[in-house]
Amino acid sequence: MNITSLRFDGQHVVVVGGSSGIGRAVAVAAEAAGARVTALGRHTPIACDLTDDASVVQAFQRTGAIDHLVLTPGARVGSPRLEQLTDAELLTAYQVKLFGSLRAIRAALPVLAPTASITLTSGQLARKPSPGGLLKGSLNAAVDAAGRQLAKELAPRRVNVVSPGAIDTPLWGADGDAARAATLARVGGTLPVGRVGRPDELAQAYLLAMATGFMTGSVIDVDGGGLL
């Protein structure tokens, strides 16, 4: 399948977290492929606070019918080791990325097409343990597991997970910041491809998951060889 030839004309794609970073790249790529795209987030025309169930329900009452639901939420948390990990960090990370995604899927069910696709976002640390990786690693592993469970529970709707490695997004800091550039260069230098990924590259994995009707329950690694 040639990713650049994928078309989603006449299809409605809803991207939760679609106003910045990876979500924004997915929204742009889907729109370029002909889809009608609705971005949901705290600062979008249809506001959606994933930590507030009423806000999530109200948002999906306004979206109309959905052909593809993409979830890219995440909280800005660090990488504390267990002895420094606070309850507040635990709750924030899980409330947004895992519980928030599940709230969104639940609220979307009444408007999801019978053969809709759902694509979640986890991360490389789910399967690459490291000191300080407990919070993000356990959270991403939970998202991977949720995706597989939902692929069975929600069939024939398809559910997949995209698992990014190091991607150049605002989570690393502000554009033009010297420390950010140095960190990205250092991290990229450890990868087989020699650099970190771009959001537009990662977006292609979401389009693949949306378009491939025989793919469900899969975790798609896009990490520049980071798991090797």
N, C-alpha and C positions, 0 to 999 in steps of 0.2 A: 504493500500500500504506500502510495506517495503522499506523505503528509501535506505537502503544499497544494495538492489537488483536492483535499477534502472540502466538501461544501455542506453547509447547514442551512441552506435557504429555506425560509418558511418555518424554521424551528426556533423555539424560545429557550435561551440559555440563561439561567440565574446563577450568579457568582456571589457567594457570601464571602465578604472580605475583598470585594472587587474594586475598591477605590485606590488601592496602592499595592506595591510589591508584586508578588506572584499572582494574586487575584486580579490585579489590574492588567497584567500581561495576558492572562487567560481571557479576560473580557475583550481586550483589543484583538487577540488572535481569532476568537470566535466571531467577532463582528466582521473582521476582514474576510472570514469564510462564509459570510452571508447570514449569520444568525442575528436574530433580535436579542439583544443582551440587556439584562437588568442586573445592576450591581446593588447589593445590599450591604449595609454597614452602618455604623453610628452616624456617619456624616454623608450619607447618600440621600437622594430625593425620597426614597422609601427607607426610612430609618429602621435599623434592626440592631438591637442590643442583645447579643447572644446570652448574656447573663440574666436577662429578664424575660421570662416565659411569655408574658403578655405582649411584650414588644415583638417577639419572634412570631407569635400567632397573628398579630395584627399585620405584620409585614407580608406574610404569605397570603393573607386574605386580600391583598392588593396586587399580587403579582399576576394573577390569571394563570392559565394552564402552562405547565412547565414540561419541556422535553428533556432537558439536561440540567441537573443541579450539581454545581461545583462548590466545594467548601474548602476555603483556604485560611481560616481564622488562626490567630496565634497571639498569645500575650507576650509582651516584652519582659522576659525573665532571664536571669543570669544562669550560671552553671555552678551553683554552690555544692560543696560536698555535704554529706549527710549531717555532720555536726553543725553546719551553718544554715542548713535548709529550714526555713520557717514555715509555719502552717499557712501564713498568708500567701507565700509564694506557691505552695502546693495548691491551695484553693484557687488562686487566680489562674494558674496554668491549666488546671483541669476544667475549671468552670468555662473557660473560653474555648479551648481547642477540642476537648472531648465532649463534655456535657453540652456545650453550645452547639456543636455539630449535630449531636443527637436530637436536641431540641428543634433545630432547623429541619432535619429530615422528618421528624414526627409532625411538625406543623405543615410541611409541604405535601404530605401524603394525599390529602384530599384533592390537590391540583396537579399531582404528578401523573403524567401520561402512563398508561398501563405498561408500556415498554420503555419507560424513561431510563436514563442512566443517572447514577449518582457517583461522584468522584470525591473522595476524601483526601486529606493531605496529612502524611505522617512525617517521617524524617529518618535519616541514616542512623542516628544514634539508637534507634530501636534494636539494631543488630550489630552495633559497633560500640561495645562498652568502653568507657573511659572514666578516669577519676573526674568527678564533677558532672558526669553525664546521667546521674540517677534520675533527676527530675524529667529532663527532656527524653531520655531513653525509655523510661517506664511509660511516659505519656504517649510517645509515638508508638510503642509496642501495643498499647491499649487501642489506639486508633486502627492499627493494622488488624488486630483481632476483631474489632467492631465491624470493620469492612467485610471480613470473611463471614461473620455471623449474619450480617444484614443481606449479603448476597444470597444466602439460603432463605432467610425469612421473608424477604421482599420480592423474590422471584415471581414473575419473569422480569421484573425490573432488574437492571444490572448495577452492581455496586463494585467499584474498584478503588484502589488507593494509589496515589502517587507519592513516592518517598524521595524527596530531594536530598542532595548533599549540600555542599557549600555553594550558595547562590548569592550573587551580588544584589542585595536588596537593602532598603533603608534600615533594616534591623542591625546592620553592621555600623551604622553611623551616618552622618551627613555627607553628601557628595562634596568632594574637594578636600575632605579632612585628611591630613597626612597620616595620622595614626590608622584611620580606616583603610587607606590605600596600602599601607605597609602590612596590615593584618591580612588583607585579601591576597596580597602577593605572597606572603609567607604560607598561608593555607593552600593557595593554588599550587605553589611549588612542590607540595608534598603529593600531589595527585598525578596519576599517569598522564592525564591530558595537559598538565603543566599550568593550569589556571582554574579559577572558580567559574561556575556557570552563570549564564545570563537568564533573566526571567523569561525572555522571549523563547529561549531554547527549551526551558522547562515547560512552557505553555504548550508546546507540541505534544508532550506526553498526555496532557489532559484532553486535547483534541483526539488523540489516538484512542483513549479510553472511551470517549463519547461516541466515536464513530464505529468502533469494532463490536459488532453485534454478538460475536462469539466469545467475548472477553468478560468474565465476571469473577469476583473473588480474588482478583490478582493484585499483587503489589508491584508497581512499576518503579524500579530504581533508576534515578537520573542523578548520578553522583560523580561523574568524571572518573569512575574507577575507585571511589573512596572506600568501598567495601573490600577491595582486593587486598 
